[in-house]
């Protein structure tokens, strides 16, 4: 392990909430193909994703479970099929990321899909005061590369892919330079405004 690897923060045990989908205020009936998928929207705020269970620290009509996700995800182990998070991860203090990621692994089933959308690290809006950190692609790559440091024995994240939301100005500028937007990401700012990383949870069975 590299000398500059961050120290592992102490995990804090929190009570686990038993999930009853009928009591979470979810609209509509899941069809047979969905097979009652349990899907979480972490840090949902006031815009929870459809057919998802909203978790947030601030109370709103879209929040089904009120909790501090930097300490725990209060659900049963191996109960979740999908996790979605949109512009939430950058609001978590970096020392708490490891706790959150391990909690996600714990509550997820094997092969569950996790999707994080964050501001692209070199986009000007990524530097807002309320953001606790920026999260470049290399940060997520290291989650798998150094999985023995980041994750406990229960499992780890496998990075599936990265997708980028390019700005119109960035696309036009790359076209003017005769380069692809992906090439522009390597040395230009404000080419992309968002990055989405798709992750598969691998459980150590």
C-alpha positions as CSV (number, residue, x, y, z in Angstrom):
1,X,0.0,0.0,0.0
2,X,1.3,3.5,-0.8
3,X,2.6,5.6,2.1
4,X,0.1,8.4,1.3
5,X,-2.9,6.2,1.5
6,X,-5.5,7.7,3.8
7,X,-6.0,6.1,7.2
8,X,-9.1,4.0,7.6
9,X,-11.8,5.9,9.7
10,X,-13.5,4.0,12.4
11,X,-16.8,2.6,11.4
12,X,-19.8,3.5,13.6
13,X,-22.5,1.0,14.1
14,X,-26.0,2.3,13.6
15,X,-29.4,0.5,14.0
16,X,-30.7,-1.2,10.9
17,X,-34.1,-0.3,9.6
18,X,-36.3,-3.1,8.3
19,X,-37.5,-2.0,4.9
20,X,-41.2,-2.3,4.1
21,X,-41.8,-1.0,0.6
22,X,-45.5,-0.5,1.1
23,X,-44.8,2.0,3.9
24,X,-42.3,4.0,1.9
25,X,-44.8,5.9,-0.1
26,X,-43.7,4.5,-3.5
27,X,-46.1,5.2,-6.3
28,X,-47.3,2.5,-8.7
29,X,-46.9,-1.2,-8.6
30,X,-43.6,-2.8,-9.8
31,X,-44.3,-5.1,-12.7
32,X,-43.3,-8.8,-12.8
33,X,-40.2,-8.0,-14.8
34,X,-39.0,-5.6,-12.1
35,X,-39.6,-8.4,-9.6
36,X,-39.9,-5.9,-6.7
37,X,-36.5,-4.4,-7.2
38,X,-35.3,-2.4,-4.2
39,X,-33.8,0.8,-5.6
40,X,-32.3,3.6,-3.5
41,X,-31.8,7.2,-4.3
42,X,-29.1,8.5,-2.0
43,X,-29.2,12.2,-1.0
44,X,-32.4,12.5,-3.1
45,X,-33.4,15.9,-1.7
46,X,-36.7,17.1,-3.2
47,X,-36.2,15.3,-6.5
48,X,-36.4,11.6,-5.8
49,X,-36.0,9.3,-8.8
50,X,-39.2,7.5,-9.8
51,X,-39.7,4.0,-8.3
52,X,-36.8,4.6,-5.9
53,X,-36.6,4.9,-2.1
54,X,-35.3,8.3,-1.1
55,X,-32.7,8.7,1.7
56,X,-31.5,12.1,2.9
57,X,-30.5,14.0,6.0
58,X,-33.0,16.8,5.3
59,X,-36.7,16.2,5.6
60,X,-38.9,16.6,2.5
61,X,-41.9,14.9,0.9
62,X,-39.6,12.8,-1.3
63,X,-37.5,11.4,1.6
64,X,-38.7,8.0,2.7
65,X,-35.9,7.3,5.2
66,X,-34.4,10.2,7.1
67,X,-30.7,9.4,8.0
68,X,-27.1,10.6,7.8
69,X,-25.6,8.5,5.0
70,X,-22.1,9.5,6.0
71,X,-22.5,7.2,9.0
72,X,-24.8,4.4,7.8
73,X,-27.3,3.2,5.3
74,X,-30.0,1.9,7.7
75,X,-31.3,-1.1,5.7
76,X,-30.8,-4.8,6.0
77,X,-27.8,-6.5,4.5
78,X,-28.2,-8.0,0.9
79,X,-31.5,-6.3,0.4
80,X,-30.8,-3.7,-2.4
81,X,-30.7,-4.2,-6.2
82,X,-29.7,-0.8,-7.4
83,X,-28.3,2.4,-5.9
84,X,-28.5,5.8,-7.6
85,X,-26.9,9.1,-6.5
86,X,-27.1,12.4,-8.3
87,X,-24.8,15.3,-7.2
88,X,-24.6,13.9,-3.6
89,X,-21.2,12.3,-3.2
90,X,-19.3,15.6,-3.4
91,X,-21.2,16.8,-0.3
92,X,-19.8,14.1,1.9
93,X,-16.6,14.7,3.8
94,X,-13.8,12.7,2.1
95,X,-12.9,10.8,5.4
96,X,-16.5,9.4,5.4
97,X,-16.5,8.1,1.8
98,X,-15.1,4.8,2.9
99,X,-17.8,4.3,5.5
100,X,-20.5,5.1,2.9
101,X,-19.0,2.8,0.3
102,X,-18.8,-0.1,2.7
103,X,-22.4,0.5,3.8
104,X,-23.5,0.4,0.1
105,X,-21.7,-2.9,-0.3
106,X,-23.3,-4.3,2.8
107,X,-26.9,-3.5,1.9
108,X,-26.5,-4.4,-1.8
109,X,-27.0,-7.9,-3.3
110,X,-24.2,-9.4,-5.4
111,X,-24.0,-7.8,-8.9
112,X,-26.1,-4.8,-7.7
113,X,-25.6,-1.8,-9.9
114,X,-24.5,1.5,-8.3
115,X,-24.6,4.8,-10.3
116,X,-22.9,8.0,-9.1
117,X,-23.3,11.3,-11.0
118,X,-20.9,14.0,-9.8
119,X,-19.7,17.4,-11.2
120,X,-16.8,16.9,-13.5
121,X,-13.8,17.8,-11.4
122,X,-12.4,20.6,-13.7
123,X,-15.8,22.2,-14.4
124,X,-16.2,25.6,-12.7
125,X,-19.3,24.6,-10.8
126,X,-17.4,21.7,-9.1
127,X,-15.6,24.3,-7.0
128,X,-18.8,25.6,-5.2
129,X,-18.2,26.3,-1.5
130,X,-20.8,23.8,-0.4
131,X,-18.9,21.0,-2.1
132,X,-16.5,19.1,0.2
133,X,-14.4,17.6,-2.5
134,X,-13.9,17.1,-6.3
135,X,-14.1,13.5,-7.6
136,X,-12.0,12.8,-10.7
137,X,-12.1,9.6,-12.6
138,X,-8.9,8.4,-11.0
139,X,-10.6,8.5,-7.6
140,X,-13.1,5.9,-8.6
141,X,-10.4,3.8,-10.4
142,X,-8.5,3.6,-7.1
143,X,-11.5,2.2,-5.3
144,X,-11.0,-1.0,-7.3
145,X,-7.2,-0.8,-7.6
146,X,-6.8,-0.5,-3.8
147,X,-9.9,-2.4,-2.8
148,X,-8.2,-4.0,0.2
149,X,-7.7,-0.6,1.7
150,X,-11.1,0.9,0.8
151,X,-13.4,-2.1,1.6
152,X,-13.9,-4.5,4.4
153,X,-14.2,-8.3,3.8
154,X,-17.8,-8.2,2.6
155,X,-17.1,-7.1,-1.0
156,X,-16.0,-4.2,-3.2
157,X,-16.8,-2.0,-6.2
158,X,-16.0,-3.1,-9.8
159,X,-15.9,-0.1,-12.1
160,X,-18.0,-0.8,-15.2
161,X,-17.8,2.5,-17.2
162,X,-17.6,6.3,-17.2
163,X,-20.0,8.6,-19.1
164,X,-19.6,12.4,-19.5
165,X,-22.1,15.2,-20.0
166,X,-20.2,17.5,-22.3
167,X,-21.0,21.2,-22.5
168,X,-22.0,22.8,-25.8
169,X,-19.1,25.3,-25.5
170,X,-16.8,22.4,-24.9
171,X,-18.0,20.4,-27.8
172,X,-17.7,23.5,-30.1
173,X,-14.2,24.2,-28.9
174,X,-13.0,20.6,-29.4
175,X,-14.5,20.6,-32.9
176,X,-12.6,23.9,-33.6
177,X,-9.3,22.3,-32.4
178,X,-10.0,19.1,-34.4
179,X,-10.0,16.8,-31.4
180,X,-12.5,14.6,-29.8
181,X,-14.2,15.7,-26.5
182,X,-12.6,12.7,-24.8
183,X,-9.2,14.1,-25.8
184,X,-10.2,17.5,-24.7
185,X,-10.9,16.2,-21.2
186,X,-7.2,15.5,-20.8
187,X,-6.0,19.1,-20.9
188,X,-9.0,21.5,-21.1
189,X,-11.3,22.8,-18.4
190,X,-15.1,23.1,-18.7
191,X,-15.4,20.5,-21.5
192,X,-17.7,18.4,-19.4
193,X,-20.0,19.5,-16.6
194,X,-20.9,16.0,-15.2
195,X,-19.4,12.5,-14.9
196,X,-21.4,9.4,-14.3
197,X,-19.7,6.2,-13.1
198,X,-21.5,2.9,-13.2
199,X,-20.3,0.3,-10.7
200,X,-21.1,-3.3,-10.0
201,X,-21.0,-4.6,-6.4
202,X,-19.0,-7.7,-6.0
203,X,-19.7,-9.6,-2.9
204,X,-17.2,-12.0,-1.3
205,X,-19.3,-15.1,-1.1
